[in-house]
Amino acid sequence: MKKGVLLLLAGLGLVGCSQGSEQSEEVMVMAAASLSDAMDELIETYEQEHDVAITVNYGSSGQLRQQIVQGAPADLFLSASVSDMDEVEEQEGLEASTTLLENKLVLITTPEVSGEVTNWDDLLSSDYQGLAIGETDTVPAGRYAKQTLDSLDFFSKIEDKLIYGKDVRQVLTYVETGNADVGIVYQTDALIAGDAIEIVAEAPTNSHDPIYYPIGQLSENDAASAFYHWLQEDSARTVFESYGFQAGH
């Protein structure tokens, strides 16, 4: 049976990751949706170099945090929110944790309205259809977006234009497909979208909490510990930086 099929079945709990007498160590990762492209590349590289099978579940950090505290299996948690990691640590405990990455928040538009919405102030005066942001309770990018809009005293004035996404990638998709003319996402997501969207402006300085990505190790799994430390090495951080992330401090 091919490795990809084995991993899929293992992720569904249908088979163990074993073949004959050989058995790979397993690592279960919960990771913020905004990390998916970088993590997919890193996991592929790591699995080629190590006898380990890594299963990853992507979603909003708030949803993943809820899954973890409700008992979902997880060896590592990569969050786009310090508060979600803090809650996991408080309720579940962590073997280790550190700030892995940083990101920025940007205002994006469809190419068709990029000439009309050219800065944050245009959100009040321009005629655009829909401003997409993440759910403010469970999506860190949505929480940062609301903080920014509140700091500008815009939120209550444009609340009727808001379209909420279940994670930051859904927000990006809304703008890419024209279901919303404007959106607020991480810089890394905007870069992945390429010409499908236009980056209008970064969030004003000090308009939201710092966007830190902590990584936490939840289990004593030796394979998870090895992957946890590998993700902090220069080679892994170089991959993260190629997707627009900054190294954490």
N, C-alpha and C positions, 0 to 999 in steps of 0.2 A: 504494500500500500504506500502511496506517495506520502512524503512528509507533510505536504500542505493539507491532505485529506485527514491524516492522523491528527494534526493540530486542530482542525475544524471540529472533528468528532470529540477530541479531548476537551475543547472549549465548551461543547454541549454536554459534557459529562457522560458521553456514550462509551468511550474507551479510554484507557490510560495511554500515556505517551510511551508506548513500549513496542518493540518489534523483536520477536524472538527472545534472546537472552539479554538484549541491549535495552537500556532504559535511560532516557534523558531526565535530568533534573528539571523540575517545573517551577516557573515563577509567574505569579498572577499580578498584573499591574493595572491600577486604576489611574487614568491620566486625563487631564483637561483636554477638551476637544481642540483647542488651539495648538496643542503639541502634536497632533496626529501625524502630520507629514514628516516632521523631524524624527519623531519616535519610530515611525515605520521604517525609515532608513536605518536608524541606529539599531533597532531590533534585528533587522535582516543581517547587518554586519556582525552583530554580537553572536547570533545563532550560528553563523558560518564559522566563527572562531572558537566557539565553546559548545560543549555537549549539554545544551540546555534548551528547553522549550518555553518560550515566553508568550503568554496569552495576555492581551491588553484590551481593556474596556475603556472607550472614550466617552466623555459626556461633560456636562457642566460640573464644575467642582462641587457645587452645592448638592446636586443629585448624587454624585459619587460619594460624597461625605455621608449622605443619608444611607446609601447602600451599605457602606462600611460599618456604620454604627448599628445597623439593623442585622448585621451578621454575614454580609456577603464576603466571600473569601478574597483576601488581598494581601500580598506581600509588600508591595510598594504603592505609595500614593503620591502622584505628581499633581499638585494643585496650582491653580492660577490665583489663589487667595490664601493669605496667611491665616485669616480667621477660620476658614474651613479646616485647615491643617491643625490649628489650635484646638478646635472642637474635637477632632479625631484623637488628638493626643490626650485631651482631658478625659474622653470617654473610653478609649481603647488602649491608650498608652503607645509609645513609640520606642523602638530599639535605638533609632538614630534619626536625626533630621538636620537639614541645612537649607539655606537659600541657594537654589540652583541657578535661576535665571531672572532677568528683568525684561519688561516689555513697555511699549508705549500705546496710548489710545489715540485714534485718529478719526476724523470725520471723512466719510466717503460719499460719493454720489455716482449715479449712472452717468455715462458720458454725455447723455442728452441734456442733463440739467447742470453739468459742471460749470457752464457759463453763468448760470443764475444763482447757484449756491457756491460762493467762492470763499466764504469764511463763516465763522460761528454766528455772527450777527444776522446773516442772511436767513437763518432758520426762523427768524421772526417776521421777515418782510417778503421773502420769495414765495412764489406759488409752486409748491412741490407736493407730490402725492406720497405721503407716508414717510415717517422716520423710524427705521428699524433699530431696536436695541434689545439686549438680552433681558430675560425676566430678572427683575431687580432683586428678588428674594433668593434665587438659586444660581444665577449666572453672574460670576464676578464681573465680567465685562459690562453687564447690565447695571450692576451696582456702581461701577466706576463711571458709566455714562450718566446715570442719574445724579451722581455727585457733581459731575462737570456741569450738567444743565442747571442744577440747583445753584452752583456757585456763580453762574451767569444770570441767575434769576429768570431762567427760560422755562423750566420744567412745567410749571402750572399753566404757562401761556401757550404751550404747544402740545399739551398732554393728549388732546384729541387727535393728534396726528401720529401718535406712537403706535408701532406694530411690534409686538414682543416675540422674541425667538427663544426656543428651549435651550440653545447654547449659541456661542458666538459664531459657529459655522453656519447655523441656520440664518442668523442675522445677515451674514455675508451673502448667502444664497438669495435672500429676499432682494438684495440690491442687484446682484448679478443678473437675476431673472426679470428685473423691473417691477417686482411686486411692491417694492418701496423705492422711491427716488433717492433717498438719503439713508445713511446708516452710521452707527458708531461701533467700531470694531478695534481689535488690536492691530498695530502696525504690521505684525507678522502675517495676519490673515489678509490684509490688504495687498501685501506684496505677492502672496500666492495667487491672488485673483488676476494679476497682470492687467491687461488692457480692458478687462470686463468692467472695471470700475475706475474712478478717479479719486486720488487722495487729495482732499481739499486743505486740511489743516490738522496739526497736532492739537491735542487738548491743551488749554492754557496752563502754564506753570502753576503748580499747587492747587489745581482745580479738583483733584481727586487723590485718594490714597495712593501711595507708591504701588506699582504693579510688580509684585514679587511672586516668583514661582518656587515655593518650597518643595522639597522632596522628603518623604518620610518612609522609614522602613518599619513595617508593622510586625513582622514575624522574625523568628530566629533562623529562618531558612538561610543556609550558607550560600546557596546559589543566588538568592535575592540580595544578600549582603554584597556579594561580588559584583552584581549588576549595579547596585546602588553606588558603589565606589567607582565603577567604570564610567558611569554617567557624569561623574565629576572630573574625569581626566581631560586633558587638553584636547585629545582627539575627538572626544564626544562633544565638547563645548564648541569646537570648530564647526561641527555639523549644525549645532543649534544656531550658531552665529550666522551660518550661511542662509538660514531661514529668517534672519532679522532679529533674533533674540540677542540680548546682551548678557554677559556673564554676571552672575549674582555676586554680591559682596558680603 
